[in-house]
């Protein structure tokens, strides 16, 4: 027993020092002496998880669950291991078992929703995130994933509600502003969409997605129509680059706060051409 305690103390010290691979070797020494120690297999699985060796981690968690079928913590970690190994169907099976045993484990709903999302089962993903919302006060955690899944399913209004709920708490989360912009685009609220992409670029000037979306928006005649701009028939076949440049001058260089002035500027250009 003294030998076991010495090895466990050594493994703990190695973990604290960040020497994970060395700690793994020590735990294997313990298992060589006491191969039936479930707690050691769990500790060893946790270390393999940290090392990114999901195959070894999953094998150990599977062994633990075989011996202790209702070990929710081991199941939870196995589910994440399956998810990280892109074995999404197995992850779904595990997380469904967890929420059946204890539906109040809200993070299990989170991972279940993610697993459903990655298998294309968007409605089930949305349902899982709704269960998460019911059990957690963490708006960012619950609303963000629900918003992403809702957007992917084409439920843009529901997505907007989710992302706006997060923005109320923290308007500086780049990914939320970006997804909100995409969601506004889905319901044709292009001014709000452009405002979101501009906000993204204030926070992250090199954001590729926002740069591309803003470029597309300011060069899209359909967006101009959404502002109530009716192009005369003899201008509808005009040079799209000319239209884009005029609008770009008004909306991008002057900023979203000046958008009405930008539209007026563009209208005046059309009126001059019409004369």
N, C-alpha and C positions, 0 to 999 in steps of 0.2 A: 504493500500500500504506500510505503514511503517513496518507493521508486515512481509510482504513478503520480503521487502528489508533486514530486520534484519535476517530472516531465510536464505536468499541467502548468506549474508555475513558470517553467521555461517557455512553454508555448505562449502563455499570456504575455510574458515580457517581450517576446519576439513580435507579437501582434502590436503591442503598444509602441514598439520601435519601428513599426511599418515593415518588418521583415516577414512578409506573409508567406513566401515560399519556404522559408526556414521553419516557420510555425507549422506549416502543413506536414513537413517531414517529422516533426515531433509528435503531432497528433497520430500519424501513422504508427509511430513507435508505441503509442499508448494502445492503439487498436490491436497491434501484434500481441500485446500482453492480455488485453481484455476485449476481444472482438465483438462482444455483445453490448458494449456501452453505446446506447442510443444517443446520449447527450454528446459524446465525442463525435459521432457521425454528423450530428447537426452542426457542431462547431466546425468540423472539417468541410462540410458542404458550404457553410457561410464563407469560408476562406476561398474555396474554389470559385464561388460566386464573385468575390472581390477580384480574383485574378482573371475573371472572364472565361474560365473553363466551365462553360455551362453544361457540357456533357457529363463531366464528373460530378458537378453540383447536383444536377437532376437525378443522377443514379443514386446518390446518397439520400436525397430527399424522398425518392421513391421507396427506398428501403425503409426509411423511418415511417412513412405512411402505411407501408405494408404491415409493420409491427404495431403502429399506433394509428389506426384508421381515422380517428377524430382529432388528430393533432393539427389544429387550424393553422398554427404558425408555420409548420412544415409545409402544409398544403399551400399556404399563401406564397411562400418563397419558391415552391416548385412551380406554381402558376406563373410567377414572374420569370422564372428560369425558362419555362416553355415559351413564354412570350418573347423573351430576348433571343431565343433560338429560332424564332419565327414559326414555331409549332402552335399556331393560333387555335386550332381546333382542340388540342389537348389543354391549352390554357383555359379555353372556355369551359371545358368539362370540369376542371379543377375549381375555377372561381364560382361556377354554379353550385358545386358541392359546398363551398364555403358559405355562400349567401343563404343556402338552404339550412345549414347548421346554425348560422348566426347572421341574419339579414342586417344587423346594425354595424357590421364591419364595412364602413362606407368605402374604404379603399379597394375592397374586393369588387364593388360595383364599378369603380373607376377602371380597374384593369379588365373587368369583363366587358365594359363598354369599348375600351381600346381594342380588345381582341375581336369583338364583333365588327368594329370599324374596319379592321385590317382584312377581314374576310368578306367585306362588302355588304354585310347585313346591317344596313344603316338604321332601320327602324328599331331593331333590337339594341343597337348601340345607343340610340336616343333614349330608349326606355331605361337602359342601365344608368345613364347619366341623370335621368330624372329621379331614379331611386337614390342616387348619390346626393342630389340636391336636397332631398327630403331628410337626409341623415347627416349632412355636414353644413356648417355655417361658412365654409370656405368658398366664397363666391368665385374666386379666380379658378380654383380647382374644378368646381362643378360646372360653372357657366361656360368656361372656355371650351372644354371638350364637347359639351352639349351644343355649343354654338358651331364648332367645327363640323360635327356630325350633321347638324341640321342644315348647314350650308351645303354640305356635300349631297344631302338628300333633296335639295331644292326648296327647303323650308326657310326662305330668306328672312321673313319677318320674325320668326322664332329665333333665328340666328342673331338678328340685330338686337333683339331684346336681351339676349345673353351677353353679347359683347358690350352693349351699352351699360349693363349692370356692372361689368368689370371696370369700364372706363370711369364710372362714377367714383369708384374707389381709388383707381390709379390710372390716369390718362397717359402714362409714360411707357406702357407695355407695347413695344413695337408690333409684336405678332398680333395682338388684339386689334390695334388700329388698322393693320393691314387686312385682316379677315373681315373687320367691320366695313372697310372700303369695298371689298369684294361682295359683301352681302348687300350693301346699298346698290351696287351695280346690278345685282340680281333683280331688284325691284325698280330699276330705272331711275333711282334718285341720284342722278349723276353729279350734281353739285356737292351733295354730302359725300359721295364716293371720292370725288377729287379732293375734298377737304381732308379726308382721312389719309389719302396717299401723301398729300402735302405734309400732314402731321408726322407720318412715318419718316419722311425725308428730313424733317427738322430733327428728329431723334436719331436717325441713321441715314446720313446723306448718300451713302453708297448702297442702300437697299435696292437690289436689282429688280425685285418684283414691283416695288412702288414706282421706280423709275420707268419701267416698261409700261405699267398701267397708266401713269400720267401721260406718257408720250402717246399712247393709243387714244386716251380720252380727248386730249386737246387737238388731235388730228382727225377726229371722227365726226362727220357731218351729222350723223344721227344724234349725237350729243347736242349739237347746236339746235336741232329741231326741238329737243326736249326743253329748251329754254324759250320756246315759242317763236323762234326765228324762222320765218317762211321765206325761203329763197325764191326769187322770181324765176320763172321757167327758163329764161335765157341764161340764168347763172347756174342752173343745176348741173350743167355739163362743164362748168368752169374748172379751172385748175385747182385740184384738191390741195396742192402744196400752198397756193396763195391763201386759201381759206385757213389752212392749218397755221401758217405763219402769222396771219392777222390775229387769230384766236390765241395763239401762243404768246404773242406780245401782250395781249390783254390779260390773260389769266395766269400765266406762269410768272412772267417777269414782274407783274404788278402784285401778284399774290391773290389768294382766294378771297381775302377780305375786299378786294376791288372787283369782284367778278361781275357785279351789275354794270360797273363802269366799262368793263371789258366787253360785255355784250353790247352796250351802247356804241362803243367804238367800232365793233364789227358791223353793226347795223348801218352806221354812217358810211362805212366803206362800201357797203352794198348799195346804199342810196346813191352815192356818187357814181358808181358803175351803172346804175339804172338810168341815170340822167344821160 
